[in-house]
Amino acid sequence: MSEPLLDSLDMLGAALGLAEQVEAAAAGARAVEGLPSGDGITSVLVAGMGGSGIGGDAAAAVLVGSCPVPIVVSKHDECPAFVGPDTLVFANSFSGNTEETLAAVSAAAERGARIVVVASGGRLVELARRIGAPVVPVDPAIPMPRAGIGAVTVPLLVVLGRLGLVDGVDAMVDSAVAQLRRRRDELAEGGDDVASRLARRIGRTIPLVYGGGPLGEVAAWRWKGQFNENCKVPSWCNRIPELTHNELCGWAQHGDVTRQVFTLVFLRHDHETGNIPRRFEFVAEACDEVVAGIETVQAEGDTAFAQLLDLVLLGDLVTLRMAFAEGVDPGPVDILDQLKHRLSRS
């Protein structure tokens, strides 16, 4: 009989429930009343940090070829100068109390921007009530912000669809839910599935995650963050083609050290454009002898959104299995709590 998992916040259960989270988030966003008008919108700003901010990254990546106005993701407390009455601003904050998001959205409200809040409560919801902005609720039962990626991504897509800025959102959501369920059936039992094998091969090396294009870049950031927060290990990420214009040069030296320390993880999908596939091949050839291993993960799904969330679920399960193998509780992030406590005293 196997030892029980150290998972005080049931992060495994949250990961395996991503399909249902996506469905619930879509239903919640469809039911929200009082949305601003979509007429004359010239730009979209998503303000959010960490596990909430990545919802903006995901939406922007999925819609990069279809949304007629720019989607800018801000992970700062400043409000960009372009924000005004013709800007749609999403305030993404799982807790509703993220200080950077509050500062940026408060400034956007003063400039007359059209604001939609995505939060479980907190001061952002209070701000929304004062200014008459609609709130898309986030389920407060989700154990951690990073476990709520569906809850902070899908509302953006649905609202943009309801305002007439993008088409086909319902099909995107349905395809993603179907793929998440297929993948969950493969992964839920553990053992010798693709996530477990990859977790074992990475082992105690430091994972460097590379993705291609906007979708792959977001997936790489997600995996990097999950390695950091779930496993409590260092990890970094980059994207192709950018890394082939600079970082690739850094593999020319110290191979005797790097081959003992680093594993490259390639996140691949069917929406890579231009020479991205050939660049992946070249990076693999150039790095083959200077890293401990090169692992390739191929996304599945009928749409770009489905493939992105497929990579998300795979990354969640890989990092959770790595944490369990080391006896690490993936849920709590004590060092971040310590930082918040220190900042609250200053």
N, C-alpha and C positions, 0 to 999 in steps of 0.2 A: 504493500500500500504506500502511495507516494505521500511525501510530507505536505501539509497544507501550505498554500501560497501566502506569502506576506503581502497582503493587499488591503490595507486598512480602509481605503476609500472606494474599493471595488472598481478600480480603474479598468480592469479586464472586462467587467460587466458593461461599463460605459462604452468601451471600444466596440464590443460585440453588438451593442445596441445602436450603432450609428445609423443604420437604415431607418429604424423607427424614429430616431432623433430628427433625421432629415424630413421624414413625412410630417412629423408634428410641427416642425419649424415652418414648413410650407403652408400647412393648414392655418397656423397662427398668423402668418403674414397675409394670407388671403382674407382673413376675417377682420383685420384692423380697419377701423374707420377713420375718416378725417385726414386722409393723405393729402399732401399739397398737390397743386396742379402740376402736370408735367409740361405744360405749355411754356415754351421759351427757355427751357433749361439748356444752358450752354456748357456746364461742367458738373462733375460729381466729385465730392470729397468724402472719403471715409476716414474718420478719426478713430484710432484705436491702437492699443498696445498689446504685445505678447499674443496670448492665445485668442484674444478678441480681435486684435488688429489683423491677424492672418486671414480673417474672414474677408476683409477688403482686398487683400492680396489675391485670394482665391477667386473672388468675383471679377476682379480686373483681368486676371489671366484668362479666365474662361470666356470673357466677353471682349477680349482684345480685338478680335476681327469683326465684331458685330455691333458694338455700341457706338452710336454716331458722335458721342461727346466723350471727352477724356475723363477717365476715372483715376483720380489721384489718391493715393493712400498716404496719410500723414501719421507718423509715429513720433510726434513732437508735441510740445505744448503751444507752439506758435500756430496761428491761423494764417494760411497762405494769403498773399495779397489779392489773388484773383477772386476770392470768395466774396459773393455779394448776393443780391436778390435773385439772380438767375442761376445760382448754384444750389444743387441738392446736396445736403450734408447728412451723412449717416454718422450717428454717434454710437460706436460699438464699444460696449463695456459690459462684460459679464456681471460684475458686481454693481456697476453704475456709479462707482466712486473713484475711478481711475483719474488721478490728478491731471495728467497731461491731456486726456480726452475732455475732461471738464473745462479746462482752460481754453482749449481750441474751440470747442463748441459754444462756449459762452461768448467768445469773440465773434463767432459766425452769426450767432443770434443777434448781436448788436448791429451787425451789418445787414440784417434782413434776409439772411439765407433761409432756404426751405429745409427744415430739419426733421429727420426721422430718427428716433432713439431706439436702439436695440439693446436691451438691458434687463436684468432680473429685478432691479429696484435701485435703491440708493439715490444719490443727489442728482444724477442725470434724469431720473424719472420725475423728481421734484421740479427740476428745471423745465422739463417737457410740459408739466402741468401749468407752470407759470406762463409759458409762452404759447401754449395751445398746440404743441407739437404732438403727433401721434407716437405711441410707444408699441413696438413689437416685443412682447414679453419673451424672456429667456427662462427656461425651466430652472428654478433655483435648486432643484434636486440633482442637477448635474454636478458631480463632485469637485471638479476643478475647471477653470477656464479652458485649458487645453483639451479637456474632454468634451467641449461643446462646440467643436468646429462646425458641425452642421447647423447648430442653432444660431451661429453668428455669420454664416455665409449665405444660407438659403434665403433669409428674409431680404437681403440686398437684391438677389436675383428676382424674387417675386415682386418686390416693390418696383423695381425698374421695369419689369414686365407690365405691371398694373398701370404705370405712368406712360406706357407706350414707347419707352426708349429701347426695348429689346423684345424680340419675338422668341417663341418656342421654349419658354421657361418650364412649362408643365412637362414637356417631353424630356427636357434635361433632368428634371427632378425624378421623373418616373424611371428613366434609364439608370440614374445613379442608384436609386433604391434597389432596383433589380440586380445590379452588379454587386452592390454591397451584400445582399443576401446570398448571392452565389459564392462570393469570396468567404463570407462568414461560415458557410457550410463546409468549406475546405479547411478552415483554420480553427474552428471552435474546439476541436478535440485535442489540439496540440499534437505531441508525438513527432512524426516525421514529415510534417508539412513544410511548405516553402519557408514560412516564417521561422520555424524552429531550426531548420537547417542553416538558414542565414545567420541566425543568432549564434549558433554554435561556431560557425566559421569566423565570424567577426571576433568572438571570444573577448579577450582582454586587450585587443588592439584598439587604436583610436580611429573611429570611422570618419572619413572625409566623404561628403555626399555631393555628387555632381548631377545636375539636372539640365535638360536642354530646352531652350526657349522659355517663354513666360510660364507655361504650365509646369515644366520640369523645374524651373527655379523655385516656384512656390512649394512644390513637393519636397525639394531639397531642404529648404528652410524648415519645413515642418519636421522632416526626419531629424535634422540637426537639433531642433528644439526638444524633440522627444528623447533623443539620446541624452541631452543635458538634464531634462527634468525627470524623466522616468528612470533612467539608469544612473543618473548622477555621475556621468562621465563627460570628459571634454569631447567636443565634436565641432567640425566646421563644415561649411558648404560653399559651393560656387556654382556658376552656371556656364554652360556652353551656349554661344561662342565666346563670351567675354574671357573666360579663363585661358583660352587658347591665344590670347593676345598679351598675356602677362604671366599668370601663375604657372603655366606649363614650363617656363624657363627655370623655375625654382627647383625642379626635379633633376637638374643636371648634376647636383653635388650631394654628398652625404648619404649616398645610397646604402652604405653599410649600417647607418642608423635608421633611416626611414623604413627599410624593409623589415625591421623588427617592430616598428611602432604603428604604422598606418595601414588601414585597409580602405581602398577606394570602393565606394558604392555608387554605381551608375543607375539612375532612375530614368527609364526609357518609356516613351509613349508613342502613339500613332500620329501625333499632331506635330512632330518635329518638322521644321521647314528648312529649305536651302541645303547647306552642307553640314548641318548638325550631325546627321548619322556618320558622315565621313570623319568629322572631327572627333567623335567618340572613338572611332576605330583608331585614329592616330594617337589619341591620348592613351588608349590601352597599350598600344605598341611602345610608346615612349616610357611608360611607367611600369611596365611589366616586371622589370628586374629590380625596381627600387621601392616597392611596397610589398607588404606581406601577402596581399591578395587583391584581386579585382572582382567584385561581385556585381552582376547585372540583374536588375529587377524590371520586368516588363509589365506595364499596366495593361489591364483588360477593361472592356466596356464599350458601349456603342457610341458614346459622346465624349467630348473633352471633359465635361464635368464628371461623368461616370469614371473616366480613367484617372482623374485627379483624386477623387475620393477613394478609388481602389488603391492607389499608392498610399493615401493617408492611412487606410485601414491596415495595409501590410506593414507600414512603418510603425504603427501603434503596437501591433502584435510582436514584431521583431524586438522592439525596445522593452516591452513588458516581459518578454521571455528572457531577455538578457538580465533584466532586473531580478526576476525570480531566481535565475540560476545563481546569482551572487548573494541571494538573501537580502536584497534591497527592496524596501517598501516604495513602490513607484509614486504613490500619491503625494505625501507631504513634501513641501519644498522649504525646509526650515531656513535656509540661507536667505531666501527672498522675504520670508516673514521677518527675519532679523533686520533686513534693510528697511522695510516699511516701518518697523518700530523705531529704528534710529531716525529716519527722516521725520517721523511724526513728532519727535522730541525737539527738533531743531527749529 
